[in-house]
Amino acid sequence: MITTLRNIKQKLGHGPRKALACLLLVVSAGVGAQSCAHPVLPVLPVDLKNCFEDLPLAEGALNAPKSSYEFKGVKLVTPKVMADLVRRRFPKNPSAAYRPPRAGSEVCAFAFTGDFIDGQVAEAPQNASGKAAIVLTTTDRQLLFSFVLARLPEKFSHSA
């Protein structure tokens, strides 16, 4: 049943001011109830959930205050793709501390932009400076390797 100002006035038997007040009360209660509804938060894809748990580790590898860089996103990559990428970019000596990921582990590639100077980013090769950094970690919270580049080689996102 649709409630109108005339229906309210007839039911209450009072003047239009009281009917209008009643109508405003009903409308404001409806609006108030809707505003109490919680927004639906995005659900992280299951495979990236483990990666996002490593975000503090990746940010720590940057050795920079949060205001000096921007997180661009994360990707889940296979250990083979990661090893090929490192070997292709740095065929002679990627880093003295480079170690391939354990068999069966998953690798997360975190992308950041900012101004990164030589020696700032942990596990990056020497003489690496640029406007972008990619930090590779495993889902069991191990820092594997970092790249410092002139720009990001591809787009990263905050979701799958």
VMD Tcl script that draws the C-alpha trace (Angstrom):
set ca {
  {0.00 0.00 0.00}
  {1.42 3.36 -1.00}
  {1.22 5.94 1.74}
  {0.42 9.45 0.58}
  {0.06 12.71 2.45}
  {-3.72 12.55 2.03}
  {-3.91 8.99 3.46}
  {-1.85 9.98 6.46}
  {-4.02 13.06 7.07}
  {-7.21 10.98 6.94}
  {-5.86 8.32 9.28}
  {-4.55 10.75 11.83}
  {-7.51 13.13 11.67}
  {-5.16 16.02 12.40}
  {-3.96 18.95 10.39}
  {-1.59 18.79 7.45}
  {1.38 19.82 9.58}
  {1.20 16.71 11.73}
  {0.65 14.55 8.65}
  {3.70 16.09 6.98}
  {5.77 15.55 10.13}
  {4.71 11.90 10.19}
  {5.61 11.48 6.52}
  {9.03 13.07 7.08}
  {9.62 10.73 10.00}
  {8.82 7.68 7.84}
  {11.04 8.90 4.98}
  {13.98 9.78 7.24}
  {13.76 6.39 8.96}
  {13.97 4.69 5.56}
  {16.93 6.80 4.48}
  {18.64 6.26 7.83}
  {18.25 2.50 7.58}
  {19.84 2.49 4.13}
  {22.78 4.60 5.29}
  {23.49 2.05 8.03}
  {24.07 -0.68 5.47}
  {27.76 -1.55 5.27}
  {29.43 -1.29 1.89}
  {30.53 -4.55 0.35}
  {34.31 -4.76 0.48}
  {36.15 -6.30 -2.45}
  {37.25 -9.86 -1.87}
  {40.83 -10.60 -2.80}
  {41.36 -13.47 -5.20}
  {42.50 -16.51 -3.24}
  {45.80 -16.79 -5.11}
  {46.72 -13.13 -4.45}
  {45.72 -13.22 -0.78}
  {49.02 -14.88 0.10}
  {50.87 -12.30 -1.96}
  {49.27 -9.37 -0.17}
  {50.45 -10.84 3.12}
  {54.00 -10.28 1.78}
  {53.42 -6.61 0.95}
  {55.20 -5.37 4.13}
  {58.24 -7.51 3.20}
  {58.30 -6.06 -0.32}
  {57.89 -2.51 0.97}
  {60.69 -3.08 3.47}
  {63.01 -4.09 0.63}
  {62.64 -0.59 -0.85}
  {64.39 1.01 2.15}
  {62.37 4.18 1.62}
  {59.64 6.11 3.43}
  {56.10 5.30 2.22}
  {55.63 8.84 0.95}
  {58.48 8.41 -1.56}
  {57.00 5.53 -3.58}
  {53.68 4.28 -4.92}
  {52.49 0.67 -4.88}
  {51.28 -0.20 -8.39}
  {50.16 -3.80 -7.92}
  {51.12 -7.43 -7.62}
  {51.21 -10.49 -9.85}
  {51.56 -14.14 -9.05}
  {54.23 -15.71 -11.26}
  {55.55 -19.24 -11.52}
  {59.09 -19.88 -10.27}
  {60.12 -20.84 -13.81}
  {58.89 -17.55 -15.27}
  {60.65 -15.69 -12.46}
  {63.94 -17.55 -13.00}
  {63.78 -16.94 -16.77}
  {63.12 -13.25 -16.19}
  {66.08 -12.87 -13.85}
  {68.38 -14.87 -16.15}
  {67.30 -12.84 -19.21}
  {67.77 -9.47 -17.50}
  {70.99 -10.31 -15.67}
  {72.71 -13.20 -17.47}
  {76.12 -12.88 -15.76}
  {75.50 -12.11 -12.11}
  {71.99 -11.11 -11.09}
  {72.94 -10.57 -7.47}
  {75.35 -12.13 -5.06}
  {72.44 -13.17 -2.84}
  {70.18 -14.51 -5.63}
  {68.71 -17.91 -4.88}
  {65.99 -19.60 -6.89}
  {62.71 -20.28 -5.10}
  {62.08 -23.67 -3.56}
  {60.27 -26.18 -5.74}
  {56.52 -25.89 -5.32}
  {56.61 -22.36 -3.93}
  {54.73 -19.47 -5.49}
  {56.37 -16.17 -6.40}
  {54.79 -12.73 -6.04}
  {56.03 -9.79 -8.10}
  {55.32 -6.43 -6.42}
  {55.57 -3.27 -8.52}
  {56.43 0.19 -7.20}
  {57.21 3.56 -8.75}
  {59.34 6.30 -7.22}
  {62.96 7.43 -7.37}
  {65.21 4.52 -6.45}
  {68.95 5.12 -6.22}
  {71.84 2.67 -6.50}
  {72.04 0.39 -3.46}
  {68.66 1.45 -2.03}
  {66.54 -1.58 -2.97}
  {67.47 -4.84 -1.24}
  {68.51 -7.76 -3.45}
  {68.82 -5.54 -6.55}
  {71.97 -5.74 -8.69}
  {74.69 -3.15 -8.18}
  {74.50 0.12 -10.12}
  {70.72 -0.21 -10.46}
  {68.77 3.04 -10.23}
  {65.52 4.16 -11.81}
  {61.88 5.17 -11.48}
  {60.43 1.68 -10.95}
  {61.14 -1.34 -8.77}
  {59.88 -4.90 -8.88}
  {60.37 -6.94 -5.73}
  {60.02 -10.72 -5.92}
  {59.00 -12.70 -2.83}
  {57.69 -16.17 -2.17}
  {54.33 -16.77 -0.56}
  {56.19 -18.24 2.42}
  {57.67 -14.77 3.11}
  {61.13 -14.92 1.57}
  {62.68 -12.05 -0.36}
  {64.10 -13.48 -3.59}
  {65.25 -10.70 -5.88}
  {64.59 -7.10 -6.91}
  {64.78 -5.16 -10.15}
  {65.26 -1.42 -10.42}
  {64.22 -0.18 -13.85}
  {63.60 3.02 -15.80}
  {59.88 2.12 -15.99}
  {57.60 -0.82 -15.28}
  {57.72 -3.31 -18.16}
  {53.98 -4.02 -17.96}
  {50.83 -3.08 -16.06}
  {50.27 -4.36 -12.55}
  {47.00 -4.26 -10.66}
  {45.69 -4.70 -7.13}
  {43.53 -7.66 -8.20}
  {43.77 -10.74 -10.39}
}
mol new
graphics top color blue
foreach p $ca { graphics top sphere $p radius 0.5 }
foreach p [lrange $ca 0 end-1] q [lrange $ca 1 end] { graphics top cylinder $p $q radius 0.2 }
display resetview
